[in-house]
Every structure is written in C-alpha cells, then in structure tokens.
Amino acid sequence: MRTIKFLLQKEFRQIFRNRAILAMVMVMPVMQLLILPLASNYEVKNVNIAVIDNDHSSYSQKLISKITASGYFKLTGYDFSFKEAFKLIESDKADLILEIPHGFERNLVREDEQKLFIAVNAINGTKANLGGVYLTGIIKNFNADVRVQLVQPGKFNQQPTITIASSNWFNPYLNYHVFMVPGILAILVTMIGGFLTALNIVKEKEVGTIEQINVTPIKKHHFILGKLIPFWILGNIVFTLGLIVSWLIYGITPLGNILLLYAFIAVYLLAISGFGLLISTFCDTQQQAMFVMFFFMMVFILMGGLFTSIDSMPDWAKFVTKFNPVAYLIDVMRMIILKGSGFKDIAKQLGTIGLFAVVLNSWAIINYKKTS
Amino acid sequence: MEAAVIVKDLTKVYGETTAVDVVSFSVNQGEIFGLIGPDGAGKTSIFRVLTTLLLPDGGSATVDGFDVVKDYSQIRSRVGYMPGKFSLYQDLSVEENLNFFATLFNTTIKENYHLIKDIYVQLESFKTRRAGKLSGGMKQKLALCCALIHKPTVLFLDEPTTGVDPVSRKEFWEMLKQLKAQNITIVVSTPYMDEANLCDRIALIQGGKLLSVNTPGNIIKAYPDQLYAIKADNMHALLKILNGYDEVLASYAFGEFAHASFKNKAVDLEGVKSYLTKKDLTGLELKKTGATIEDSFIKLLKD
C-alpha cells in the first residue's frame, strides 16, 4: 500500500508540474463543449437553388416564393435554360436545380397533373439529400394548397388521404445540442483516459526512467495501478467539468440517476485506460504511441454513433462496433442523460464494458515485461 | 569467500550481431571491477543481463549467489544499478527522486543516510531543484545516491563518467573508493583507459569478447616489449615512416608522441635516429617509456 501511495504521489506531482496536461484537462472539455455542439448541426440551411421557370405563370411564381420563404433555400439563379443553370452547379453556386415546365399552370388545372424536374448536386451528400427532401416536402405542401383551391367543397373527402403527424420523444424540438453534448462528453472522457495513460508509460520508456524502475523490486501490478489510478481520477474530473458545462450552457441535466452515470464512467475509464496501457506496452516512443492511439481513436469516434447512427451501418460495421468501447459509452450517456434509463436498461452495456476493462488490463499487465 | 558476481560463458545475440560472445569472469566481494572497452564492445549488454533487465541467450550468471534468470526478484532488491543514460525523473526534485527510489526499495532515506552522506551533502543545497536542471556532475551524484539508497551489496555503474568533466570524474572515483571501504562490491564500465588504473581488477573487452582479466598492474607487467616514445615536428610523416620501417614491430599515435616497439630488443637508438633524420624529419625526440593499459589494449587487439 505504501508503494502505491508513493507512486500516486509521484504521478500527481508530475501531472501538476506539466502545465500542458493540466491545461488540456481543464480547458479542453470546456472549449470543446462550448464550440462543437454549436458548430455541428445536422440541420441544413442555405441550400442554394437555381430555378428554371419556363411557365412564368402565377402558379409558378407562387411555388417559387413558397420555396424561398421556407428559410431553407437561397435563390441563387433564375435562368431560362438547364444549360445555364447547370453552369451554376458546376461553379458550386447552386446545389439544386428546379425546372418548371412550360404550361405548368394550364396542365395542372386542366389535367390535374404536372411534373417538375429536380436535379441535385450530390457531391455534398448530406446537403443534397436533405435539400432534396425539403424541396419535395415544400412541393407536396404546395400541391395540397392547390387541391384546396381547385377541388369543390362537398367533394372534399371523397379521396382518402393519410396525414402523418410525428412527435419527437426525449428531444421534442430535435435540438441538436441535446443530442451532441452527451456524445462529445463521451469522447472527451475517452481522450483523457486513453491518450494520457498511453503516453505516460511510453514517456518513461523514452526518457529511460523505466529502466531504473525495472531494477527495483516493485511489483508489476503495483506499477500498473500507479499509472491507472491517476488518469482514472483525471477522467472523472473532466467528466464532472463537462457535466457542469453542459448544465450551465445548454441546460442539460441527466434525467436518469447521476450516480448510475458515474458508476458507468468509473468502469468505462478503467477499460479505456487499460486500452491505453496495452498500447503503451507495444510502443517504444511517444510518437508511435500517439499514432497508434490516433488510429484507434478515429475508428472509435467515427464508428461510435456520434455523427452517424450505428443502426444505419452495414452488418459488418455493426459487428465491428460491438468491440468499440466508445459506442457503448455514447449509447449509455444518451440513455441516462436524455432518456432517464435505469440500471436494468444499461446492465448489458455495463457488463460488456466491465469485461473490456478486465481483458484489456490483464493483457496489459501480462504484456508489460520488466525483462526484455 | 564466494565471489560477488560470477559470469560463465555468457552470450547475448541481437539478430545477427553477437553483442556478448561467451564471456566468463568473476568479481570478488568488496573489489572495484572495471569493464574496459570501446563503445559497442558489449559492456552495457553484460550490465543489463547482470541487473536482470535482459535475458541471456547462453551461459549463466549469478549475482550474490543468485541466478540472474531464476532468482531475478532477489537480485533486484540487492543490487544498485546506474544506467549510462541519466534516467531519473527530470521533473521531480532531488529530494523527491531520492525519496521515491527509497520507497520502491521499501526503505527510507534516514535508514541508509550514512551510506550516501558524503555524496548527498554536496547536493543538499539543491534539494528542491528539479533533477533535470542539475549540471552533469550533479546528476551523476544524484543517480549514485539513488542507486545506493537501499544499501545494495553489489553496485553496477554503466559508464558513470562518460560526458562528465575531469574534476567531477576524479571526485566520482574518490566516492567509489569510499564505497569500497564500506564493503560494497562495485562493477563499473568505462571507455576511458586512464580510469582502469583506479580499479582493483579489470577486464578488457572488445567486440563482445574478453581479451584479458587481471589487475591493472599485472596487465601492464605482462606487456612483452620495450616501448619507445618518439616525437617529431611533422607527426603525420613520422607515423607513416615508422609504419614502413622494417625494424619496427608496432607503432601507433599516442597523445603527442608515437609509441613504437622494435623487433630487436637491443635496438640501436642512434641508428633509429639517424634513419629518421635521413627521412627529413626534424625536432626528433626519442626515449624509453613504460607501457600503459592503453598500450596493452592495443597490443591485445592486434594479437
């Protein structure tokens, strides 16, 4: 016990003397939570649209003003031919082209039917997809308006229609902050727990201090624990800071039990620090450790369900995410913070992360050799 | 009395290079034993095997009667090791480093203060300074303190004086003498031949092979030839001429002189001098000189 106490004392002394780490621990969560949720917004605004109006009727004018008034679109071109409009797409001035055919109004009134042409620039996938959906929605809406005007009262309900009204649970206003903040918090905790632990041991290797430690009768597990505990504590501090920031700035407070949240974080930090330790036993320089860690972090974060939903991934990718600790954390964070899930709901994730912690740390201890 | 360190047929191979090639020697208790050899001779590998940091590929070694492979944990609590590269925590202070290593060995500074007292008093005024901010000589002293704090029976010092100024080097060897008086066995490696004379016994090592193990005095005594120190204004030309002179057995540069030995034990010095003068050399100086460890080393290398 005395050895562990001294190891911890030494480790904390070094951390507090390293201003860069301290700044990272204190400033990083605050900055990232302030900036990232505001910047990363899935709602697509300012879709540039070019309209080719071959009809110049009051209906076509109505449709165009409806589109521009929606707030999603910016009319960047009003042309007479598709060729001209396409130039706008080529020069990236337009994302969408809407072509209104000649005789739009006449055919719509006389034949109850008319076709519109939409061309979408799919280079920016999200923008194209959402822009197209928005535009279709607006046209549908326009269509409904037209029907009301044209169809005689009395005949009104003869054609059955299904109207869909949806309401968003747990995040009624589809507020992206609410959705992003727990996820970003998860990534912060991962960065602190994983990176710092990995770099710490490798630094001892690089400087050569580990040589001096290895000739002492210190036990392997003492040494590893002495490295794990400080970053476990730091991780908890970062998490707490993050929770405070998300409460103060975004007004997000966990719906579920906060102790349950901390319990999960406690186990999770063990797992991710264990991962960092494992990486450090394979690397000899901080540069190597940094690159290896970075590789895994990229995969973990991009496949963690923060930006793209895991449910929409192909089956093999879904299988890969089963080995991604970050995916479990993001999932559980959202469950407890937004949905108010209880212990039973997250028991499966907790068990899996617990298993991760045991496997990764044992592997790290076995792989840490005092003799080469 | 059993030897403190016994090395038998020790071999260590890294890929295709044999760093330690069937080396055997033993170190008596309470002596200063020097491993003398140039960089890359295999000194550090031997040290790392003896301090249980490296597994040997062949042969065996015991430290204090414990096998370096089987009883490694016994050895770890018994030996002090000072690696060639300064490897204490640069961001911890002098006192914190010492305290930390004392704790790892389950002891305290107080308990063994008498051992390090003479060295530590010189560091005392820098107690709160970070180790990284110390001068080279001070760092060595601190590293020695840390290696001594658990009262080791055998102390391994890997090139402790490399990169240290001459005054600090001298001080350092004084300290080793004092430690020897406390009956601590010291195994030290160095590339400096002049430090060899300060050891009780030395092993000359080159390319992973031991050339000779003996006391410095005996090694010098064993030098078979009479050496002459020769000097001229143009040293470069002198060395070239000596090399091509068929009376010369061996010749090489040695400080400001050239050392040479002759095939004929009773060589006619005047004859040599006139031969050299004929070759247009000026400012000639020619005298008998005694062999040094370095001469022995060069001789052994050539044989």
Interface residues (C-beta under 8 A of the other chain):
Chain A: R2 T3 F6 K10 R13 Q14 R17 N18 V207 G208 T209 I210 E211 Q212 I213 N214 V215 T216 P217 I218 K370 T371 S372
Chain B: T51 T52 L53 L54 L55 Y72 S73 R76 S77 V79 Y81 P83 K85 F86 S87 L88 Y89 Q90 D91 L92 E96 N99 F100 F101 T103 L104 F105 N106 C146
